[in-house]
Amino acid sequence: MSENGFTSASPPKVRVYISIFKRSSRACFGICIKWFGHDIFAAGWFGDQKPNAQMIALDCALAAIEQSGIDVQVEAIFRTEYIMQRLSMATTRKIAEQHGILSRPMVEDKDRWQDVALRVIGANVKIRMALSEEEQKQLNVIDRKLEDRFYEDRDFRYSLRPIEPTIDLPEVTPG
């Protein structure tokens, strides 16, 4: 057994579903973390570019999981695979910069993209597109919750600053 109570054979799998939609020139994101029998939902928005919102959503989910202190295998599921291309580009640029090769920024927050990309690699996060009907249904549920939040929560809809949620995961009892 490891210090967190789980066997060291393979860490438990945690799925993170991330869905994005654009409303009122805002790229809104919904996150659902499947955390040991709990569905933890969070929503936010970041700028007007969907890829940047995907990165921020992934960053928020990873931060919550890292904060838990529990060793898990994260599988992040998106509606498209575009984020994989952006994370790959960010990693390549970071490596190039470490060797003195500079290039123009690819996004508004190049450093943050690179940080997230390196954390994804370091934690061996599996990123993929939703393929099954069940995964598509899960993303549709997130979309509905996200739209409800957007249209029913005036503070969310009219916030002048991007909303990056802090996600608190419930403590779990290993066993």
Accessible surface in RSA format (square Angstrom, percent):
REM  Atomic radii and reference values for relative SASA: ProtOr
REM  Chains: A
REM  Algorithm: Lee & Richards
REM  Probe-radius: 1.40
REM  Slices: 20
REM RES _ NUM      All-atoms   Total-Side   Main-Chain    Non-polar    All polar
REM                ABS   REL    ABS   REL    ABS   REL    ABS   REL    ABS   REL
RES MET A   1   172.30  89.2 104.42  69.1  67.89 161.6 103.79  88.2  68.51  90.8
RES SER A   2    46.36  39.2  30.04  40.1  16.32  37.6  37.13  79.1   9.23  12.9
RES GLU A   3   186.38 107.0 139.57 105.6  46.81 111.5  62.78 121.4 123.60 100.9
RES ASN A   4    30.78  21.2  16.80  16.2  13.98  33.7  21.68  52.2   9.10   8.8
RES GLY A   5    24.80  30.6   0.00   N/A  24.80  30.6  20.64  56.6   4.16   9.3
RES PHE A   6    37.32  18.7  34.56  21.4   2.76   7.2  37.32  22.6   0.00   0.0
RES THR A   7    84.14  59.8  77.59  78.7   6.55  15.6  58.15  78.1  25.99  39.3
RES SER A   8    97.81  82.7  67.67  90.3  30.14  69.4  40.35  85.9  57.46  80.5
RES ALA A   9    95.59  87.9  53.41  82.4  42.18  96.0  67.08  94.5  28.51  75.5
RES SER A  10    79.25  67.0  66.67  89.0  12.58  29.0  35.76  76.1  43.50  60.9
RES PRO A  11    51.74  37.7  39.38  35.9  12.36  44.9  42.69  35.2   9.05  56.2
RES PRO A  12    34.26  25.0  22.75  20.7  11.51  41.8  34.26  28.3   0.00   0.0
RES LYS A  13   125.29  61.1  95.04  58.3  30.25  72.0  52.89  47.6  72.40  77.1
RES VAL A  14     1.14   0.8   0.93   0.8   0.22   0.5   1.14   1.0   0.00   0.0
RES ARG A  15    77.21  32.4  76.13  38.8   1.08   2.6  16.60  22.7  60.62  36.7
RES VAL A  16     0.32   0.2   0.32   0.3   0.00   0.0   0.32   0.3   0.00   0.0
RES TYR A  17    10.04   4.7  10.04   5.7   0.00   0.0   0.12   0.1   9.92  12.2
RES ILE A  18     0.91   0.5   0.00   0.0   0.91   2.2   0.00   0.0   0.91   2.5
RES SER A  19     1.44   1.2   0.54   0.7   0.90   2.1   0.90   1.9   0.54   0.8
RES ILE A  20    28.79  16.4   7.70   5.7  21.09  50.8   7.70   5.5  21.09  57.2
RES PHE A  21    17.63   8.8  16.45  10.2   1.17   3.1  17.63  10.7   0.00   0.0
RES LYS A  22    90.12  44.0  75.22  46.2  14.90  35.5  39.48  35.5  50.64  53.9
RES ARG A  23    74.75  31.4  70.10  35.7   4.65  11.1  23.70  32.4  51.04  30.9
RES SER A  24    84.04  71.0  46.27  61.8  37.77  87.0  38.23  81.4  45.81  64.2
RES SER A  25    86.42  73.0  70.44  94.0  15.98  36.8  31.99  68.1  54.42  76.2
RES ARG A  26    34.85  14.6  34.85  17.8   0.00   0.0   4.73   6.5  30.13  18.3
RES ALA A  27     0.00   0.0   0.00   0.0   0.00   0.0   0.00   0.0   0.00   0.0
RES CYS A  28     0.11   0.1   0.11   0.1   0.00   0.0   0.00   0.0   0.11   0.1
RES PHE A  29     0.00   0.0   0.00   0.0   0.00   0.0   0.00   0.0   0.00   0.0
RES GLY A  30     0.00   0.0   0.00   N/A   0.00   0.0   0.00   0.0   0.00   0.0
RES ILE A  31     0.10   0.1   0.10   0.1   0.00   0.0   0.10   0.1   0.00   0.0
RES CYS A  32     4.04   3.1   4.04   4.5   0.00   0.0   0.46   1.2   3.57   3.9
RES ILE A  33     0.14   0.1   0.14   0.1   0.00   0.0   0.14   0.1   0.00   0.0
RES LYS A  34    60.83  29.7  56.34  34.6   4.49  10.7  39.05  35.2  21.78  23.2
RES TRP A  35     0.90   0.4   0.88   0.4   0.02   0.0   0.88   0.5   0.02   0.0
RES PHE A  36    67.45  33.7  33.67  20.9  33.78  87.9  47.38  28.7  20.07  57.4
RES GLY A  37    87.22 107.6   0.00   N/A  87.22 107.6  43.20 118.6  44.02  98.6
RES HIS A  38    82.67  45.2  78.46  54.5   4.21  10.8  44.91  46.3  37.76  43.9
RES ASP A  39    84.53  59.2  56.30  56.0  28.23  66.7  17.42  41.0  67.11  66.9
RES ILE A  40    32.41  18.4  30.14  22.5   2.27   5.5  31.63  22.8   0.78   2.1
RES PHE A  41    60.26  30.1  33.91  21.0  26.35  68.6  33.91  20.6  26.35  75.4
RES ALA A  42    11.74  10.8   5.56   8.6   6.18  14.1  11.74  16.5   0.00   0.0
RES ALA A  43     2.10   1.9   0.00   0.0   2.10   4.8   0.00   0.0   2.10   5.6
RES GLY A  44     0.00   0.0   0.00   N/A   0.00   0.0   0.00   0.0   0.00   0.0
RES TRP A  45    17.54   7.0  17.54   8.5   0.00   0.0  17.54   9.4   0.00   0.0
RES PHE A  46    32.21  16.1  32.21  19.9   0.00   0.0  32.21  19.5   0.00   0.0
RES GLY A  47    29.29  36.1   0.00   N/A  29.29  36.1  28.83  79.1   0.47   1.0
RES ASP A  48    60.62  42.5  58.60  58.3   2.02   4.8   8.40  19.8  52.22  52.1
RES GLN A  49    81.14  45.4  80.13  58.6   1.02   2.4  15.30  32.6  65.84  49.9
RES LYS A  50    99.54  48.6  97.25  59.7   2.29   5.4  45.00  40.5  54.54  58.1
RES PRO A  51    21.17  15.4  21.11  19.2   0.06   0.2  21.12  17.4   0.05   0.3
RES ASN A  52     6.29   4.3   6.29   6.1   0.00   0.0   2.43   5.9   3.85   3.7
RES ALA A  53     0.00   0.0   0.00   0.0   0.00   0.0   0.00   0.0   0.00   0.0
RES GLN A  54    13.68   7.6  13.68  10.0   0.00   0.0   0.58   1.2  13.10   9.9
RES MET A  55     0.73   0.4   0.73   0.5   0.00   0.0   0.73   0.6   0.00   0.0
RES ILE A  56     0.00   0.0   0.00   0.0   0.00   0.0   0.00   0.0   0.00   0.0
RES ALA A  57     0.00   0.0   0.00   0.0   0.00   0.0   0.00   0.0   0.00   0.0
RES LEU A  58     0.22   0.1   0.22   0.2   0.00   0.0   0.22   0.2   0.00   0.0
RES ASP A  59    15.41  10.8  15.28  15.2   0.13   0.3   1.65   3.9  13.76  13.7
RES CYS A  60    12.24   9.3   4.90   5.5   7.34  17.3   5.58  14.1   6.66   7.2
RES ALA A  61     0.18   0.2   0.18   0.3   0.00   0.0   0.18   0.3   0.00   0.0
RES LEU A  62     3.74   2.1   3.74   2.7   0.00   0.0   3.74   2.6   0.00   0.0
RES ALA A  63    49.00  45.1  44.06  68.0   4.94  11.2  45.77  64.5   3.23   8.5
RES ALA A  64     6.65   6.1   0.19   0.3   6.46  14.7   4.12   5.8   2.53   6.7
RES ILE A  65     9.66   5.5   8.80   6.6   0.86   2.1   8.80   6.3   0.86   2.3
RES GLU A  66    91.92  52.8  67.58  51.1  24.34  57.9  50.83  98.3  41.09  33.5
RES GLN A  67   159.94  89.4 129.10  94.4  30.84  73.4  43.61  92.8 116.33  88.2
RES SER A  68    40.80  34.5   5.59   7.5  35.20  81.1  18.28  38.9  22.52  31.6
RES GLY A  69    60.24  74.3   0.00   N/A  60.24  74.3  36.16  99.2  24.08  53.9
RES ILE A  70    27.35  15.6  19.31  14.4   8.03  19.4  19.97  14.4   7.38  20.0
RES ASP A  71    90.77  63.6  82.20  81.8   8.57  20.3  32.70  77.0  58.07  57.9
RES VAL A  72    16.07  10.6   1.50   1.4  14.56  35.1   1.50   1.3  14.56  39.5
RES GLN A  73    35.37  19.8  34.24  25.0   1.14   2.7  18.39  39.1  16.98  12.9
RES VAL A  74     5.35   3.5   5.25   4.7   0.10   0.2   5.25   4.6   0.10   0.3
RES GLU A  75    15.03   8.6  15.03  11.4   0.00   0.0   1.18   2.3  13.84  11.3
RES ALA A  76     0.00   0.0   0.00   0.0   0.00   0.0   0.00   0.0   0.00   0.0
RES ILE A  77     0.00   0.0   0.00   0.0   0.00   0.0   0.00   0.0   0.00   0.0
RES PHE A  78     0.36   0.2   0.36   0.2   0.00   0.0   0.36   0.2   0.00   0.0
RES ARG A  79    79.43  33.3  70.80  36.1   8.63  20.5  54.15  74.0  25.28  15.3
RES THR A  80    68.58  48.8  67.39  68.3   1.19   2.8  63.63  85.5   4.95   7.5
RES GLU A  81    82.01  47.1  77.48  58.6   4.53  10.8  14.79  28.6  67.22  54.9
RES TYR A  82    97.18  45.4  92.45  52.6   4.72  12.3  64.34  48.4  32.83  40.5
RES ILE A  83     0.04   0.0   0.04   0.0   0.00   0.0   0.04   0.0   0.00   0.0
RES MET A  84    74.68  38.7  68.34  45.2   6.34  15.1  70.38  59.8   4.30   5.7
RES GLN A  85   107.03  59.8 101.45  74.1   5.58  13.3  39.56  84.2  67.47  51.2
RES ARG A  86    25.64  10.8  25.64  13.1   0.00   0.0   3.57   4.9  22.06  13.4
RES LEU A  87    10.72   6.0  10.47   7.5   0.25   0.6  10.72   7.5   0.00   0.0
RES SER A  88    66.19  55.9  57.39  76.6   8.80  20.3  30.93  65.9  35.26  49.4
RES MET A  89    79.10  41.0  75.62  50.0   3.48   8.3  46.37  39.4  32.73  43.4
RES ALA A  90     0.00   0.0   0.00   0.0   0.00   0.0   0.00   0.0   0.00   0.0
RES THR A  91    19.43  13.8  19.43  19.7   0.00   0.0  17.44  23.4   1.99   3.0
RES THR A  92    86.70  61.7  83.85  85.0   2.85   6.8  63.63  85.5  23.07  34.9
RES ARG A  93    51.85  21.8  50.29  25.6   1.56   3.7  13.91  19.0  37.95  23.0
RES LYS A  94    63.05  30.8  63.05  38.7   0.00   0.0  13.30  12.0  49.75  53.0
RES ILE A  95    88.93  50.6  88.93  66.3   0.00   0.0  88.93  64.0   0.00   0.0
RES ALA A  96    26.26  24.1  21.69  33.5   4.57  10.4  26.06  36.7   0.20   0.5
RES GLU A  97    38.46  22.1  24.09  18.2  14.37  34.2  10.80  20.9  27.65  22.6
RES GLN A  98   122.70  68.6  83.71  61.2  38.99  92.8  38.47  81.9  84.23  63.9
RES HIS A  99   137.77  75.3 106.12  73.8  31.64  81.0  82.13  84.6  55.64  64.7
RES GLY A 100    61.41  75.7   0.00   N/A  61.41  75.7  33.36  91.6  28.04  62.8
RES ILE A 101   111.86  63.7 106.94  79.7   4.93  11.9 111.01  79.9   0.85   2.3
RES LEU A 102   143.89  80.1 115.68  82.8  28.20  70.9 115.84  81.4  28.04  75.5
RES SER A 103    56.41  47.7  35.21  47.0  21.20  48.8  43.88  93.4  12.54  17.6
RES ARG A 104   185.68  78.0 173.38  88.4  12.31  29.3  73.25 100.1 112.44  68.1
RES PRO A 105    81.57  59.4  70.60  64.4  10.97  39.9  70.60  58.3  10.97  68.2
RES MET A 106    31.58  16.4   4.80   3.2  26.78  63.8   8.07   6.9  23.51  31.1
RES VAL A 107    16.72  11.0   1.57   1.4  15.15  36.5  13.00  11.3   3.72  10.1
RES GLU A 108   126.28  72.5  82.57  62.5  43.71 104.1  66.34 128.3  59.93  48.9
RES ASP A 109    51.70  36.2  47.76  47.5   3.94   9.3  14.29  33.6  37.40  37.3
RES LYS A 110    43.70  21.3  40.43  24.8   3.27   7.8  14.85  13.4  28.85  30.7
RES ASP A 111   100.86  70.6  94.35  93.9   6.50  15.4  32.76  77.1  68.09  67.9
RES ARG A 112    55.41  23.3  50.62  25.8   4.78  11.4  25.41  34.7  30.00  18.2
RES TRP A 113     0.35   0.1   0.35   0.2   0.00   0.0   0.12   0.1   0.23   0.4
RES GLN A 114     1.81   1.0   1.81   1.3   0.00   0.0   1.10   2.3   0.71   0.5
RES ASP A 115    68.90  48.3  64.13  63.8   4.77  11.3  22.79  53.6  46.10  46.0
RES VAL A 116     0.00   0.0   0.00   0.0   0.00   0.0   0.00   0.0   0.00   0.0
RES ALA A 117     1.11   1.0   0.39   0.6   0.71   1.6   0.82   1.2   0.29   0.8
RES LEU A 118    70.42  39.2  62.92  45.0   7.50  18.9  63.45  44.6   6.97  18.8
RES ARG A 119    53.82  22.6  47.30  24.1   6.52  15.5  42.80  58.5  11.02   6.7
RES VAL A 120    12.64   8.3  12.20  11.0   0.44   1.1  12.20  10.6   0.44   1.2
RES ILE A 121   104.54  59.5  88.03  65.6  16.50  39.8  93.65  67.4  10.88  29.5
RES GLY A 122    69.42  85.6   0.00   N/A  69.42  85.6  37.16 102.0  32.26  72.3
RES ALA A 123    51.74  47.6  28.81  44.5  22.93  52.2  40.50  57.0  11.25  29.8
RES ASN A 124    84.06  58.0  81.86  79.1   2.19   5.3  25.31  60.9  58.75  56.8
RES VAL A 125    13.42   8.8   0.00   0.0  13.42  32.3   0.00   0.0  13.42  36.4
RES LYS A 126    99.02  48.3  95.47  58.6   3.55   8.5  77.32  69.6  21.71  23.1
RES ILE A 127    25.44  14.5   9.01   6.7  16.43  39.6   9.01   6.5  16.43  44.6
RES ARG A 128    56.26  23.6  55.69  28.4   0.57   1.4  41.57  56.8  14.70   8.9
RES MET A 129    67.15  34.8  66.63  44.1   0.51   1.2  51.84  44.1  15.31  20.3
RES ALA A 130     2.47   2.3   0.00   0.0   2.47   5.6   0.00   0.0   2.47   6.5
RES LEU A 131   130.81  72.8  99.70  71.3  31.11  78.2 102.24  71.8  28.57  76.9
RES SER A 132    51.55  43.6  42.34  56.5   9.20  21.2  48.04 102.3   3.51   4.9
RES GLU A 133   127.21  73.0 115.68  87.5  11.53  27.4  50.29  97.3  76.91  62.8
RES GLU A 134   117.47  67.4 114.50  86.6   2.97   7.1  57.04 110.3  60.43  49.3
RES GLU A 135     8.96   5.1   8.83   6.7   0.13   0.3   2.22   4.3   6.74   5.5
RES GLN A 136    57.72  32.3  57.72  42.2   0.00   0.0  31.07  66.1  26.65  20.2
RES LYS A 137   106.25  51.8 105.02  64.4   1.23   2.9  59.34  53.4  46.91  50.0
RES GLN A 138    25.44  14.2  23.09  16.9   2.35   5.6   4.14   8.8  21.30  16.2
RES LEU A 139     0.00   0.0   0.00   0.0   0.00   0.0   0.00   0.0   0.00   0.0
RES ASN A 140    59.72  41.2  58.70  56.7   1.01   2.4  10.12  24.4  49.59  47.9
RES VAL A 141    54.73  36.0  54.56  49.4   0.16   0.4  54.56  47.4   0.16   0.4
RES ILE A 142     0.96   0.5   0.96   0.7   0.00   0.0   0.96   0.7   0.00   0.0
RES ASP A 143    30.59  21.4  30.52  30.4   0.08   0.2  13.78  32.4  16.81  16.8
RES ARG A 144   142.79  60.0 139.80  71.3   2.99   7.1  73.50 100.4  69.30  42.0
RES LYS A 145    90.15  44.0  86.53  53.1   3.62   8.6  52.67  47.4  37.48  39.9
RES LEU A 146     0.00   0.0   0.00   0.0   0.00   0.0   0.00   0.0   0.00   0.0
RES GLU A 147    58.91  33.8  58.72  44.4   0.19   0.5  10.35  20.0  48.56  39.6
RES ASP A 148    75.23  52.7  73.25  72.9   1.97   4.7  12.75  30.0  62.48  62.3
RES ARG A 149    84.70  35.6  77.66  39.6   7.04  16.8  33.28  45.5  51.42  31.2
RES PHE A 150     2.78   1.4   2.78   1.7   0.00   0.0   2.78   1.7   0.00   0.0
RES TYR A 151   113.95  53.2  97.79  55.6  16.17  42.1  77.67  58.4  36.28  44.7
RES GLU A 152   138.42  79.5 106.50  80.6  31.93  76.0  46.36  89.7  92.07  75.2
RES ASP A 153    42.99  30.1  37.06  36.9   5.92  14.0  17.45  41.1  25.54  25.5
RES ARG A 154   158.27  66.5 153.72  78.4   4.56  10.8  60.93  83.3  97.34  59.0
RES ASP A 155   120.18  84.2 111.02 110.5   9.16  21.7  35.01  82.4  85.17  84.9
RES PHE A 156     2.18   1.1   0.19   0.1   1.99   5.2   1.43   0.9   0.75   2.2
RES ARG A 157    43.03  18.1  39.52  20.1   3.51   8.4  14.10  19.3  28.94  17.5
RES TYR A 158   122.83  57.3 110.16  62.7  12.67  33.0  81.24  61.0  41.60  51.3
RES SER A 159    25.47  21.5  15.28  20.4  10.19  23.5  15.74  33.5   9.73  13.6
RES LEU A 160   165.99  92.4 137.68  98.5  28.31  71.2 138.43  97.2  27.57  74.2
RES ARG A 161   190.82  80.1 190.32  97.0   0.51   1.2  63.41  86.7 127.42  77.2
RES PRO A 162    65.03  47.4  47.76  43.5  17.27  62.8  47.76  39.4  17.27 107.3
RES ILE A 163    39.80  22.6  36.76  27.4   3.05   7.3  39.80  28.7   0.00   0.0
RES GLU A 164    70.08  40.2  45.66  34.5  24.42  58.1  17.83  34.5  52.25  42.7
RES PRO A 165    26.43  19.3  13.31  12.1  13.13  47.7  20.96  17.3   5.48  34.0
RES THR A 166   124.64  88.6  94.29  95.6  30.35  72.3  65.17  87.5  59.47  89.9
RES ILE A 167    15.44   8.8   2.71   2.0  12.72  30.7   5.90   4.2   9.54  25.9
RES ASP A 168   121.24  84.9 100.53 100.1  20.71  49.0  36.60  86.1  84.64  84.4
RES LEU A 169    27.54  15.3   2.17   1.6  25.37  63.8   2.60   1.8  24.95  67.1
RES PRO A 170    44.52  32.4  30.54  27.8  13.98  50.8  42.32  34.9   2.19  13.6
RES GLU A 171   172.83  99.2 143.30 108.4  29.53  70.3  61.89 119.7 110.94  90.6
RES VAL A 172    26.25  17.3   7.23   6.5  19.02  45.8  11.40   9.9  14.84  40.3
RES THR A 173   131.99  93.9 103.93 105.4  28.06  66.9  69.78  93.7  62.20  94.0
RES PRO A 174    50.84  37.1  33.77  30.8  17.07  62.0  34.65  28.6  16.19 100.6
RES GLY A 175   114.12 140.7   0.00   N/A 114.12 140.7  60.24 165.3  53.87 120.7
END  Absolute sums over single chains surface
CHAIN  1 A     9626.9       7659.9       1967.0       5121.6       4505.3
END  Absolute sums over all chains
TOTAL          9626.9       7659.9       1967.0       5121.6       4505.3
